[in-house]
Amino acid sequence: MYVVVETWTPKQAFLAADEETRQALFAGIQDAMKQLAAVDVVTLGWGRTDEAVQNGTEYQWFAVWQAPSKALVDGFLDGVDRSGWYTYFEQTNIVGELRSADAVMAEHLTLRVVER
């Protein structure tokens, strides 16, 4: 199972956009979410980031998605790009395969300094 965490902040283009433009953007996203759910790419939720959290992000909003394969994640991110989302939002994506905490900790224990 793969997870995508999107973090974003509105750009001036979104803040200046009229209501019709904003509505059209989010209507397209809602339609895409239905199509994504049909192939098991689902949103676990969206929210506003907590600005007071220690070591938090500067981005104001987030969404968390899950997908059964990397290929579906790639298709999802291509769709985000095609939607025009990046015209309106400054965004960072975090993508990775979910693994057990034990597996990730074991991998960390093998990390070594790389000499250059």
Biopython code that builds the backbone (N, CA, C, O; Angstrom):
import numpy as np
from Bio.PDB.StructureBuilder import StructureBuilder

atoms = [
    (1, "MET", "N", (0.845, -1.169, 0.000)),
    (1, "MET", "CA", (0.000, 0.000, 0.000)),
    (1, "MET", "C", (0.894, 1.238, 0.000)),
    (1, "MET", "O", (1.876, 1.303, 0.739)),
    (2, "TYR", "N", (0.551, 2.206, -0.824)),
    (2, "TYR", "CA", (1.281, 3.466, -0.907)),
    (2, "TYR", "C", (0.455, 4.585, -0.291)),
    (2, "TYR", "O", (-0.775, 4.545, -0.271)),
    (3, "VAL", "N", (1.168, 5.579, 0.206)),
    (3, "VAL", "CA", (0.528, 6.763, 0.779)),
    (3, "VAL", "C", (1.075, 7.992, 0.067)),
    (3, "VAL", "O", (2.260, 8.064, -0.258)),
    (4, "VAL", "N", (0.194, 8.954, -0.169)),
    (4, "VAL", "CA", (0.575, 10.260, -0.694)),
    (4, "VAL", "C", (0.117, 11.285, 0.335)),
    (4, "VAL", "O", (-1.046, 11.297, 0.740)),
    (5, "VAL", "N", (1.038, 12.141, 0.752)),
    (5, "VAL", "CA", (0.690, 13.263, 1.619)),
    (5, "VAL", "C", (0.982, 14.524, 0.820)),
    (5, "VAL", "O", (2.128, 14.802, 0.467)),
    (6, "GLU", "N", (-0.056, 15.271, 0.545)),
    (6, "GLU", "CA", (0.080, 16.543, -0.164)),
    (6, "GLU", "C", (0.032, 17.656, 0.876)),
    (6, "GLU", "O", (-0.825, 17.641, 1.760)),
    (7, "THR", "N", (0.941, 18.616, 0.779)),
    (7, "THR", "CA", (0.880, 19.810, 1.611)),
    (7, "THR", "C", (0.912, 21.014, 0.678)),
    (7, "THR", "O", (1.707, 21.055, -0.261)),
    (8, "TRP", "N", (0.051, 21.992, 0.933)),
    (8, "TRP", "CA", (-0.022, 23.124, 0.013)),
    (8, "TRP", "C", (-0.421, 24.420, 0.716)),
    (8, "TRP", "O", (-0.960, 24.432, 1.823)),
    (9, "THR", "N", (-0.124, 25.501, 0.009)),
    (9, "THR", "CA", (-0.509, 26.851, 0.404)),
    (9, "THR", "C", (-1.019, 27.547, -0.850)),
    (9, "THR", "O", (-0.408, 27.424, -1.912)),
    (10, "PRO", "N", (-2.128, 28.275, -0.748)),
    (10, "PRO", "CA", (-2.639, 28.981, -1.927)),
    (10, "PRO", "C", (-1.641, 30.015, -2.459)),
    (10, "PRO", "O", (-0.993, 30.737, -1.701)),
    (11, "LYS", "N", (-1.547, 30.058, -3.790)),
    (11, "LYS", "CA", (-0.770, 31.098, -4.465)),
    (11, "LYS", "C", (-1.671, 32.313, -4.677)),
    (11, "LYS", "O", (-2.885, 32.248, -4.479)),
    (12, "GLN", "N", (-1.063, 33.400, -5.076)),
    (12, "GLN", "CA", (-1.819, 34.625, -5.364)),
    (12, "GLN", "C", (-2.876, 34.365, -6.438)),
    (12, "GLN", "O", (-3.952, 34.962, -6.401)),
    (13, "ALA", "N", (-2.581, 33.482, -7.393)),
    (13, "ALA", "CA", (-3.538, 33.182, -8.462)),
    (13, "ALA", "C", (-4.847, 32.628, -7.906)),
    (13, "ALA", "O", (-5.919, 32.942, -8.423)),
    (14, "PHE", "N", (-4.770, 31.808, -6.860)),
    (14, "PHE", "CA", (-5.999, 31.292, -6.249)),
    (14, "PHE", "C", (-6.701, 32.373, -5.441)),
    (14, "PHE", "O", (-7.921, 32.518, -5.506)),
    (15, "LEU", "N", (-5.927, 33.118, -4.688)),
    (15, "LEU", "CA", (-6.529, 34.167, -3.856)),
    (15, "LEU", "C", (-7.236, 35.217, -4.705)),
    (15, "LEU", "O", (-8.230, 35.804, -4.277)),
    (16, "ALA", "N", (-6.721, 35.452, -5.908)),
    (16, "ALA", "CA", (-7.317, 36.444, -6.807)),
    (16, "ALA", "C", (-8.405, 35.859, -7.708)),
    (16, "ALA", "O", (-9.125, 36.607, -8.369)),
    (17, "ALA", "N", (-8.533, 34.538, -7.741)),
    (17, "ALA", "CA", (-9.512, 33.892, -8.636)),
    (17, "ALA", "C", (-10.940, 34.203, -8.198)),
    (17, "ALA", "O", (-11.231, 34.313, -7.007)),
    (18, "ASP", "N", (-11.815, 34.340, -9.178)),
    (18, "ASP", "CA", (-13.216, 34.594, -8.851)),
    (18, "ASP", "C", (-13.898, 33.308, -8.369)),
    (18, "ASP", "O", (-13.347, 32.213, -8.488)),
    (19, "GLU", "N", (-15.084, 33.466, -7.835)),
    (19, "GLU", "CA", (-15.827, 32.334, -7.261)),
    (19, "GLU", "C", (-16.080, 31.241, -8.295)),
    (19, "GLU", "O", (-15.992, 30.054, -7.979)),
    (20, "GLU", "N", (-16.390, 31.633, -9.522)),
    (20, "GLU", "CA", (-16.678, 30.659, -10.581)),
    (20, "GLU", "C", (-15.448, 29.789, -10.881)),
    (20, "GLU", "O", (-15.572, 28.576, -11.053)),
    (21, "THR", "N", (-14.292, 30.397, -10.940)),
    (21, "THR", "CA", (-13.047, 29.666, -11.193)),
    (21, "THR", "C", (-12.755, 28.700, -10.053)),
    (21, "THR", "O", (-12.383, 27.551, -10.289)),
    (22, "ARG", "N", (-12.922, 29.161, -8.826)),
    (22, "ARG", "CA", (-12.681, 28.310, -7.665)),
    (22, "ARG", "C", (-13.655, 27.131, -7.644)),
    (22, "ARG", "O", (-13.256, 25.992, -7.403)),
    (23, "GLN", "N", (-14.923, 27.412, -7.895)),
    (23, "GLN", "CA", (-15.941, 26.353, -7.903)),
    (23, "GLN", "C", (-15.636, 25.312, -8.977)),
    (23, "GLN", "O", (-15.762, 24.111, -8.737)),
    (24, "ALA", "N", (-15.237, 25.773, -10.157)),
    (24, "ALA", "CA", (-14.926, 24.852, -11.257)),
    (24, "ALA", "C", (-13.726, 23.964, -10.898)),
    (24, "ALA", "O", (-13.728, 22.768, -11.189)),
    (25, "LEU", "N", (-12.719, 24.547, -10.275)),
    (25, "LEU", "CA", (-11.548, 23.773, -9.877)),
    (25, "LEU", "C", (-11.941, 22.656, -8.910)),
    (25, "LEU", "O", (-11.560, 21.501, -9.104)),
    (26, "PHE", "N", (-12.698, 22.997, -7.877)),
    (26, "PHE", "CA", (-13.052, 21.992, -6.878)),
    (26, "PHE", "C", (-14.113, 21.013, -7.374)),
    (26, "PHE", "O", (-14.150, 19.870, -6.918)),
    (27, "ALA", "N", (-14.964, 21.431, -8.288)),
    (27, "ALA", "CA", (-15.918, 20.486, -8.888)),
    (27, "ALA", "C", (-15.167, 19.428, -9.689)),
    (27, "ALA", "O", (-15.518, 18.249, -9.651)),
    (28, "GLY", "N", (-14.134, 19.850, -10.411)),
    (28, "GLY", "CA", (-13.314, 18.903, -11.161)),
    (28, "GLY", "C", (-12.590, 17.933, -10.239)),
    (28, "GLY", "O", (-12.442, 16.754, -10.559)),
    (29, "ILE", "N", (-12.142, 18.434, -9.097)),
    (29, "ILE", "CA", (-11.453, 17.574, -8.136)),
    (29, "ILE", "C", (-12.430, 16.556, -7.543)),
    (29, "ILE", "O", (-12.078, 15.389, -7.373)),
    (30, "GLN", "N", (-13.630, 16.983, -7.234)),
    (30, "GLN", "CA", (-14.624, 16.053, -6.689)),
    (30, "GLN", "C", (-14.961, 14.956, -7.695)),
    (30, "GLN", "O", (-15.118, 13.794, -7.319)),
    (31, "ASP", "N", (-15.071, 15.320, -8.967)),
    (31, "ASP", "CA", (-15.314, 14.312, -10.009)),
    (31, "ASP", "C", (-14.136, 13.335, -10.100)),
    (31, "ASP", "O", (-14.328, 12.124, -10.207)),
    (32, "ALA", "N", (-12.935, 13.873, -10.056)),
    (32, "ALA", "CA", (-11.743, 13.020, -10.133)),
    (32, "ALA", "C", (-11.665, 12.083, -8.933)),
    (32, "ALA", "O", (-11.245, 10.934, -9.071)),
    (33, "MET", "N", (-12.064, 12.562, -7.759)),
    (33, "MET", "CA", (-12.030, 11.719, -6.563)),
    (33, "MET", "C", (-12.946, 10.508, -6.708)),
    (33, "MET", "O", (-12.620, 9.421, -6.230)),
    (34, "LYS", "N", (-14.082, 10.687, -7.361)),
    (34, "LYS", "CA", (-14.990, 9.562, -7.606)),
    (34, "LYS", "C", (-14.336, 8.536, -8.538)),
    (34, "LYS", "O", (-14.430, 7.330, -8.312)),
    (35, "GLN", "N", (-13.677, 9.030, -9.580)),
    (35, "GLN", "CA", (-13.002, 8.131, -10.515)),
    (35, "GLN", "C", (-11.841, 7.409, -9.832)),
    (35, "GLN", "O", (-11.614, 6.222, -10.069)),
    (36, "LEU", "N", (-11.114, 8.126, -8.988)),
    (36, "LEU", "CA", (-10.001, 7.518, -8.268)),
    (36, "LEU", "C", (-10.483, 6.434, -7.314)),
    (36, "LEU", "O", (-9.867, 5.373, -7.211)),
    (37, "ALA", "N", (-11.576, 6.698, -6.621)),
    (37, "ALA", "CA", (-12.113, 5.712, -5.679)),
    (37, "ALA", "C", (-12.478, 4.413, -6.397)),
    (37, "ALA", "O", (-12.392, 3.331, -5.815)),
    (38, "ALA", "N", (-12.881, 4.524, -7.652)),
    (38, "ALA", "CA", (-13.248, 3.335, -8.422)),
    (38, "ALA", "C", (-12.045, 2.418, -8.671)),
    (38, "ALA", "O", (-12.218, 1.228, -8.931)),
    (39, "VAL", "N", (-10.824, 2.972, -8.592)),
    (39, "VAL", "CA", (-9.612, 2.157, -8.757)),
    (39, "VAL", "C", (-8.840, 2.063, -7.432)),
    (39, "VAL", "O", (-7.639, 1.793, -7.413)),
    (40, "ASP", "N", (-9.554, 2.289, -6.340)),
    (40, "ASP", "CA", (-9.011, 2.140, -4.978)),
    (40, "ASP", "C", (-7.942, 3.153, -4.586)),
    (40, "ASP", "O", (-7.108, 2.869, -3.726)),
    (41, "VAL", "N", (-7.955, 4.334, -5.207)),
    (41, "VAL", "CA", (-7.134, 5.449, -4.734)),
    (41, "VAL", "C", (-8.099, 6.330, -3.943)),
    (41, "VAL", "O", (-8.970, 6.987, -4.514)),
    (42, "VAL", "N", (-7.930, 6.332, -2.627)),
    (42, "VAL", "CA", (-8.905, 7.012, -1.778)),
    (42, "VAL", "C", (-8.237, 8.048, -0.879)),
    (42, "VAL", "O", (-7.087, 7.897, -0.468)),
    (43, "THR", "N", (-8.985, 9.089, -0.593)),
    (43, "THR", "CA", (-8.511, 10.104, 0.338)),
    (43, "THR", "C", (-8.859, 9.669, 1.755)),
    (43, "THR", "O", (-9.993, 9.287, 2.041)),
    (44, "LEU", "N", (-7.877, 9.732, 2.627)),
    (44, "LEU", "CA", (-8.109, 9.434, 4.033)),
    (44, "LEU", "C", (-8.568, 10.680, 4.780)),
    (44, "LEU", "O", (-9.089, 10.593, 5.892)),
    (45, "GLY", "N", (-8.370, 11.834, 4.160)),
    (45, "GLY", "CA", (-8.841, 13.078, 4.754)),
    (45, "GLY", "C", (-8.015, 14.268, 4.315)),
    (45, "GLY", "O", (-6.892, 14.135, 3.829)),
    (46, "TRP", "N", (-8.611, 15.440, 4.503)),
    (46, "TRP", "CA", (-7.977, 16.715, 4.214)),
    (46, "TRP", "C", (-8.029, 17.548, 5.483)),
    (46, "TRP", "O", (-8.881, 17.314, 6.341)),
    (47, "GLY", "N", (-7.138, 18.510, 5.615)),
    (47, "GLY", "CA", (-7.203, 19.372, 6.788)),
    (47, "GLY", "C", (-6.301, 20.581, 6.673)),
    (47, "GLY", "O", (-5.555, 20.749, 5.708)),
    (48, "ARG", "N", (-6.396, 21.412, 7.688)),
    (48, "ARG", "CA", (-5.539, 22.582, 7.818)),
    (48, "ARG", "C", (-4.425, 22.225, 8.799)),
    (48, "ARG", "O", (-4.683, 21.611, 9.834)),
    (49, "THR", "N", (-3.201, 22.603, 8.483)),
    (49, "THR", "CA", (-2.083, 22.250, 9.343)),
    (49, "THR", "C", (-2.115, 23.063, 10.638)),
    (49, "THR", "O", (-2.596, 24.196, 10.668)),
    (50, "ASP", "N", (-1.604, 22.471, 11.681)),
    (50, "ASP", "CA", (-1.494, 23.118, 12.985)),
    (50, "ASP", "C", (-0.195, 23.918, 12.997)),
    (50, "ASP", "O", (0.893, 23.344, 13.016)),
    (51, "GLU", "N", (-0.311, 25.223, 12.987)),
    (51, "GLU", "CA", (0.865, 26.092, 12.909)),
    (51, "GLU", "C", (1.705, 26.058, 14.180)),
    (51, "GLU", "O", (2.881, 26.418, 14.148)),
    (52, "ALA", "N", (1.119, 25.630, 15.300)),
    (52, "ALA", "CA", (1.817, 25.661, 16.583)),
    (52, "ALA", "C", (2.623, 24.393, 16.863)),
    (52, "ALA", "O", (3.325, 24.323, 17.872)),
    (53, "VAL", "N", (2.533, 23.399, 15.991)),
    (53, "VAL", "CA", (3.212, 22.130, 16.259)),
    (53, "VAL", "C", (4.725, 22.288, 16.087)),
    (53, "VAL", "O", (5.184, 22.997, 15.191)),
    (54, "GLN", "N", (5.478, 21.636, 16.935)),
    (54, "GLN", "CA", (6.932, 21.677, 16.868)),
    (54, "GLN", "C", (7.426, 21.033, 15.578)),
    (54, "GLN", "O", (6.962, 19.955, 15.209)),
    (55, "ASN", "N", (8.353, 21.677, 14.896)),
    (55, "ASN", "CA", (8.945, 21.196, 13.641)),
    (55, "ASN", "C", (7.903, 20.987, 12.547)),
    (55, "ASN", "O", (8.044, 20.091, 11.716)),
    (56, "GLY", "N", (6.874, 21.799, 12.546)),
    (56, "GLY", "CA", (5.815, 21.688, 11.548)),
    (56, "GLY", "C", (6.236, 22.242, 10.196)),
    (56, "GLY", "O", (7.354, 22.723, 10.014)),
    (57, "THR", "N", (5.320, 22.160, 9.275)),
    (57, "THR", "CA", (5.540, 22.653, 7.917)),
    (57, "THR", "C", (5.017, 24.083, 7.783)),
    (57, "THR", "O", (4.168, 24.524, 8.558)),
    (58, "GLU", "N", (5.533, 24.787, 6.798)),
    (58, "GLU", "CA", (5.029, 26.125, 6.506)),
    (58, "GLU", "C", (3.775, 26.072, 5.632)),
    (58, "GLU", "O", (3.074, 27.073, 5.494)),
    (59, "TYR", "N", (3.495, 24.921, 5.049)),
    (59, "TYR", "CA", (2.304, 24.787, 4.224)),
    (59, "TYR", "C", (1.060, 24.820, 5.117)),
    (59, "TYR", "O", (1.089, 24.355, 6.256)),
    (60, "GLN", "N", (-0.022, 25.373, 4.587)),
    (60, "GLN", "CA", (-1.220, 25.610, 5.392)),
    (60, "GLN", "C", (-2.240, 24.479, 5.361)),
    (60, "GLN", "O", (-3.067, 24.381, 6.267)),
    (61, "TRP", "N", (-2.202, 23.631, 4.350)),
    (61, "TRP", "CA", (-3.230, 22.610, 4.159)),
    (61, "TRP", "C", (-2.577, 21.279, 3.827)),
    (61, "TRP", "O", (-1.422, 21.239, 3.403)),
    (62, "PHE", "N", (-3.316, 20.182, 4.018)),
    (62, "PHE", "CA", (-2.798, 18.871, 3.676)),
    (62, "PHE", "C", (-3.934, 17.937, 3.287)),
    (62, "PHE", "O", (-5.096, 18.155, 3.630)),
    (63, "ALA", "N", (-3.560, 16.891, 2.559)),
    (63, "ALA", "CA", (-4.470, 15.787, 2.242)),
    (63, "ALA", "C", (-3.649, 14.504, 2.290)),
    (63, "ALA", "O", (-2.470, 14.494, 1.938)),
    (64, "VAL", "N", (-4.286, 13.427, 2.730)),
    (64, "VAL", "CA", (-3.625, 12.129, 2.805)),
    (64, "VAL", "C", (-4.427, 11.144, 1.968)),
    (64, "VAL", "O", (-5.643, 11.026, 2.117)),
    (65, "TRP", "N", (-3.729, 10.441, 1.089)),
    (65, "TRP", "CA", (-4.338, 9.488, 0.158)),
    (65, "TRP", "C", (-3.670, 8.137, 0.315)),
    (65, "TRP", "O", (-2.527, 8.047, 0.762)),
    (66, "GLN", "N", (-4.385, 7.092, -0.053)),
    (66, "GLN", "CA", (-3.759, 5.778, -0.139)),
    (66, "GLN", "C", (-4.091, 5.170, -1.489)),
    (66, "GLN", "O", (-5.151, 5.407, -2.068)),
    (67, "ALA", "N", (-3.135, 4.369, -1.969)),
    (67, "ALA", "CA", (-3.283, 3.708, -3.269)),
    (67, "ALA", "C", (-2.615, 2.349, -3.191)),
    (67, "ALA", "O", (-1.622, 2.185, -2.482)),
    (68, "PRO", "N", (-3.148, 1.371, -3.910)),
    (68, "PRO", "CA", (-2.591, 0.017, -3.838)),
    (68, "PRO", "C", (-1.278, -0.183, -4.590)),
    (68, "PRO", "O", (-0.612, -1.198, -4.388)),
    (69, "SER", "N", (-0.883, 0.770, -5.464)),
    (69, "SER", "CA", (0.350, 0.566, -6.233)),
    (69, "SER", "C", (1.005, 1.897, -6.569)),
    (69, "SER", "O", (0.366, 2.949, -6.557)),
    (70, "LYS", "N", (2.301, 1.821, -6.868)),
    (70, "LYS", "CA", (3.051, 3.012, -7.278)),
    (70, "LYS", "C", (2.535, 3.532, -8.610)),
    (70, "LYS", "O", (2.511, 4.743, -8.834)),
    (71, "ALA", "N", (2.124, 2.637, -9.491)),
    (71, "ALA", "CA", (1.587, 3.060, -10.791)),
    (71, "ALA", "C", (0.339, 3.920, -10.601)),
    (71, "ALA", "O", (0.162, 4.913, -11.306)),
    (72, "LEU", "N", (-0.526, 3.551, -9.659)),
    (72, "LEU", "CA", (-1.723, 4.351, -9.410)),
    (72, "LEU", "C", (-1.368, 5.687, -8.754)),
    (72, "LEU", "O", (-2.021, 6.697, -9.016)),
    (73, "VAL", "N", (-0.347, 5.697, -7.912)),
    (73, "VAL", "CA", (0.135, 6.962, -7.336)),
    (73, "VAL", "C", (0.627, 7.875, -8.447)),
    (73, "VAL", "O", (0.302, 9.062, -8.469)),
    (74, "ASP", "N", (1.408, 7.328, -9.364)),
    (74, "ASP", "CA", (1.923, 8.126, -10.477)),
    (74, "ASP", "C", (0.782, 8.698, -11.312)),
    (74, "ASP", "O", (0.825, 9.863, -11.706)),
    (75, "GLY", "N", (-0.240, 7.884, -11.584)),
    (75, "GLY", "CA", (-1.403, 8.367, -12.323)),
    (75, "GLY", "C", (-2.150, 9.451, -11.562)),
    (75, "GLY", "O", (-2.604, 10.431, -12.152)),
    (76, "PHE", "N", (-2.277, 9.275, -10.260)),
    (76, "PHE", "CA", (-2.928, 10.271, -9.415)),
    (76, "PHE", "C", (-2.191, 11.610, -9.502)),
    (76, "PHE", "O", (-2.814, 12.650, -9.714)),
    (77, "LEU", "N", (-0.861, 11.583, -9.338)),
    (77, "LEU", "CA", (-0.090, 12.825, -9.382)),
    (77, "LEU", "C", (-0.119, 13.471, -10.760)),
    (77, "LEU", "O", (-0.119, 14.698, -10.865)),
    (78, "ASP", "N", (-0.144, 12.670, -11.810)),
    (78, "ASP", "CA", (-0.300, 13.220, -13.165)),
    (78, "ASP", "C", (-1.640, 13.937, -13.290)),
    (78, "ASP", "O", (-1.726, 15.000, -13.904)),
    (79, "GLY", "N", (-2.685, 13.350, -12.707)),
    (79, "GLY", "CA", (-4.003, 13.973, -12.740)),
    (79, "GLY", "C", (-4.039, 15.286, -11.976)),
    (79, "GLY", "O", (-4.691, 16.239, -12.401)),
    (80, "VAL", "N", (-3.341, 15.337, -10.849)),
    (80, "VAL", "CA", (-3.259, 16.593, -10.086)),
    (80, "VAL", "C", (-2.635, 17.662, -10.958)),
    (80, "VAL", "O", (-3.127, 18.789, -11.010)),
    (81, "ASP", "N", (-1.565, 17.322, -11.636)),
    (81, "ASP", "CA", (-0.889, 18.269, -12.521)),
    (81, "ASP", "C", (-1.820, 18.740, -13.642)),
    (81, "ASP", "O", (-1.931, 19.938, -13.905)),
    (82, "ARG", "N", (-2.479, 17.797, -14.292)),
    (82, "ARG", "CA", (-3.377, 18.143, -15.407)),
    (82, "ARG", "C", (-4.581, 18.970, -14.962)),
    (82, "ARG", "O", (-5.158, 19.705, -15.763)),
    (83, "SER", "N", (-4.959, 18.854, -13.701)),
    (83, "SER", "CA", (-6.134, 19.588, -13.202)),
    (83, "SER", "C", (-5.911, 21.093, -13.124)),
    (83, "SER", "O", (-6.869, 21.858, -13.014)),
    (84, "GLY", "N", (-4.668, 21.516, -13.180)),
    (84, "GLY", "CA", (-4.359, 22.933, -13.021)),
    (84, "GLY", "C", (-4.096, 23.322, -11.564)),
    (84, "GLY", "O", (-3.889, 24.496, -11.256)),
    (85, "TRP", "N", (-4.107, 22.340, -10.683)),
    (85, "TRP", "CA", (-3.926, 22.588, -9.245)),
    (85, "TRP", "C", (-2.661, 23.399, -8.955)),
    (85, "TRP", "O", (-2.685, 24.331, -8.151)),
    (86, "TYR", "N", (-1.556, 23.037, -9.616)),
    (86, "TYR", "CA", (-0.281, 23.700, -9.320)),
    (86, "TYR", "C", (-0.235, 25.144, -9.811)),
    (86, "TYR", "O", (0.664, 25.895, -9.433)),
    (87, "THR", "N", (-1.174, 25.534, -10.633)),
    (87, "THR", "CA", (-1.304, 26.939, -11.019)),
    (87, "THR", "C", (-1.749, 27.765, -9.820)),
    (87, "THR", "O", (-1.375, 28.930, -9.681)),
    (88, "TYR", "N", (-2.541, 27.158, -8.967)),
    (88, "TYR", "CA", (-3.173, 27.872, -7.856)),
    (88, "TYR", "C", (-2.552, 27.607, -6.488)),
    (88, "TYR", "O", (-2.805, 28.352, -5.541)),
    (89, "PHE", "N", (-1.738, 26.549, -6.373)),
    (89, "PHE", "CA", (-1.209, 26.181, -5.066)),
    (89, "PHE", "C", (0.267, 25.814, -5.142)),
    (89, "PHE", "O", (0.699, 25.105, -6.051)),
    (90, "GLU", "N", (1.029, 26.305, -4.176)),
    (90, "GLU", "CA", (2.413, 25.885, -3.972)),
    (90, "GLU", "C", (2.328, 24.593, -3.179)),
    (90, "GLU", "O", (1.688, 24.561, -2.128)),
    (91, "GLN", "N", (2.960, 23.524, -3.658)),
    (91, "GLN", "CA", (2.711, 22.217, -3.057)),
    (91, "GLN", "C", (3.975, 21.372, -2.972)),
    (91, "GLN", "O", (4.881, 21.477, -3.799)),
    (92, "THR", "N", (4.002, 20.531, -1.943)),
    (92, "THR", "CA", (5.007, 19.492, -1.791)),
    (92, "THR", "C", (4.280, 18.165, -1.628)),
    (92, "THR", "O", (3.280, 18.082, -0.916)),
    (93, "ASN", "N", (4.781, 17.131, -2.287)),
    (93, "ASN", "CA", (4.201, 15.794, -2.193)),
    (93, "ASN", "C", (5.179, 14.854, -1.502)),
    (93, "ASN", "O", (6.381, 14.875, -1.765)),
    (94, "ILE", "N", (4.643, 14.041, -0.623)),
    (94, "ILE", "CA", (5.412, 12.987, 0.023)),
    (94, "ILE", "C", (4.757, 11.675, -0.402)),
    (94, "ILE", "O", (3.554, 11.485, -0.223)),
    (95, "VAL", "N", (5.558, 10.776, -0.966)),
    (95, "VAL", "CA", (5.037, 9.501, -1.462)),
    (95, "VAL", "C", (5.908, 8.382, -0.915)),
    (95, "VAL", "O", (7.135, 8.484, -0.908)),
    (96, "GLY", "N", (5.276, 7.330, -0.463)),
    (96, "GLY", "CA", (6.046, 6.188, -0.015)),
    (96, "GLY", "C", (5.179, 4.969, 0.215)),
    (96, "GLY", "O", (3.962, 5.057, 0.382)),
    (97, "GLU", "N", (5.844, 3.833, 0.216)),
    (97, "GLU", "CA", (5.153, 2.583, 0.492)),
    (97, "GLU", "C", (5.082, 2.388, 1.998)),
    (97, "GLU", "O", (6.082, 2.547, 2.698)),
    (98, "LEU", "N", (3.901, 2.042, 2.494)),
    (98, "LEU", "CA", (3.755, 1.770, 3.918)),
    (98, "LEU", "C", (4.426, 0.456, 4.261)),
    (98, "LEU", "O", (4.208, -0.562, 3.604)),
    (99, "ARG", "N", (5.249, 0.492, 5.301)),
    (99, "ARG", "CA", (5.906, -0.708, 5.802)),
    (99, "ARG", "C", (5.791, -0.688, 7.313)),
    (99, "ARG", "O", (5.361, 0.309, 7.893)),
    (100, "SER", "N", (6.163, -1.750, 7.933)),
    (100, "SER", "CA", (6.072, -1.802, 9.394)),
    (100, "SER", "C", (7.131, -0.901, 10.023)),
    (100, "SER", "O", (8.178, -0.642, 9.429)),
    (101, "ALA", "N", (6.843, -0.430, 11.228)),
    (101, "ALA", "CA", (7.819, 0.370, 11.967)),
    (101, "ALA", "C", (9.102, -0.422, 12.180)),
    (101, "ALA", "O", (10.196, 0.133, 12.074)),
    (102, "ASP", "N", (8.980, -1.709, 12.478)),
    (102, "ASP", "CA", (10.163, -2.549, 12.696)),
    (102, "ASP", "C", (11.049, -2.602, 11.453)),
    (102, "ASP", "O", (12.272, -2.531, 11.565)),
    (103, "ALA", "N", (10.451, -2.726, 10.285)),
    (103, "ALA", "CA", (11.229, -2.792, 9.039)),
    (103, "ALA", "C", (11.964, -1.481, 8.787)),
    (103, "ALA", "O", (13.128, -1.489, 8.386)),
    (104, "VAL", "N", (11.301, -0.368, 9.017)),
    (104, "VAL", "CA", (11.929, 0.940, 8.778)),
    (104, "VAL", "C", (13.033, 1.193, 9.806)),
    (104, "VAL", "O", (14.097, 1.705, 9.456)),
    (105, "MET", "N", (12.792, 0.844, 11.058)),
    (105, "MET", "CA", (13.836, 1.023, 12.073)),
    (105, "MET", "C", (15.042, 0.149, 11.765)),
    (105, "MET", "O", (16.178, 0.595, 11.924)),
    (106, "ALA", "N", (14.819, -1.081, 11.329)),
    (106, "ALA", "CA", (15.924, -1.969, 10.966)),
    (106, "ALA", "C", (16.728, -1.380, 9.816)),
    (106, "ALA", "O", (17.956, -1.467, 9.808)),
    (107, "GLU", "N", (16.052, -0.787, 8.855)),
    (107, "GLU", "CA", (16.739, -0.154, 7.734)),
    (107, "GLU", "C", (17.596, 1.017, 8.222)),
    (107, "GLU", "O", (18.719, 1.202, 7.752)),
    (108, "HIS", "N", (17.076, 1.800, 9.151)),
    (108, "HIS", "CA", (17.850, 2.911, 9.710)),
    (108, "HIS", "C", (19.120, 2.420, 10.406)),
    (108, "HIS", "O", (20.163, 3.072, 10.344)),
    (109, "LEU", "N", (19.026, 1.283, 11.059)),
    (109, "LEU", "CA", (20.182, 0.758, 11.785)),
    (109, "LEU", "C", (21.325, 0.355, 10.862)),
    (109, "LEU", "O", (22.463, 0.213, 11.310)),
    (110, "THR", "N", (21.031, 0.170, 9.575)),
    (110, "THR", "CA", (22.079, -0.204, 8.615)),
    (110, "THR", "C", (22.697, 1.013, 7.927)),
    (110, "THR", "O", (23.655, 0.860, 7.169)),
    (111, "LEU", "N", (22.183, 2.201, 8.167)),
    (111, "LEU", "CA", (22.696, 3.408, 7.517)),
    (111, "LEU", "C", (24.103, 3.710, 7.992)),
    (111, "LEU", "O", (24.411, 3.592, 9.178)),
    (112, "ARG", "N", (24.949, 4.100, 7.060)),
    (112, "ARG", "CA", (26.345, 4.425, 7.360)),
    (112, "ARG", "C", (26.739, 5.703, 6.632)),
    (112, "ARG", "O", (26.114, 6.096, 5.647)),
    (113, "VAL", "N", (27.790, 6.343, 7.139)),
    (113, "VAL", "CA", (28.360, 7.515, 6.493)),
    (113, "VAL", "C", (28.947, 7.098, 5.149)),
    (113, "VAL", "O", (29.633, 6.080, 5.051)),
    (114, "VAL", "N", (28.676, 7.883, 4.126)),
    (114, "VAL", "CA", (29.228, 7.612, 2.810)),
    (114, "VAL", "C", (30.417, 8.548, 2.587)),
    (114, "VAL", "O", (30.268, 9.769, 2.619)),
    (115, "GLU", "N", (31.582, 7.973, 2.365)),
    (115, "GLU", "CA", (32.805, 8.762, 2.105)),
    (115, "GLU", "C", (32.792, 9.230, 0.658)),
    (115, "GLU", "O", (32.411, 8.484, -0.243)),
    (116, "ARG", "N", (33.205, 10.454, 0.448)),
    (116, "ARG", "CA", (33.259, 10.990, -0.912)),
    (116, "ARG", "C", (34.667, 11.170, -1.357)),
    (116, "ARG", "O", (34.908, 11.613, -2.480)),
]
sb = StructureBuilder()
sb.init_structure("model")
sb.init_model(0)
sb.init_chain("A")
sb.init_seg("    ")
for serial, (resi, resn, name, xyz) in enumerate(atoms, 1):
    if name == "N":
        sb.init_residue(resn, " ", resi, " ")
    sb.init_atom(name, np.array(xyz, "f"), 0.0, 1.0, " ", f" {name:<3s}", serial, name[0])
structure = sb.get_structure()
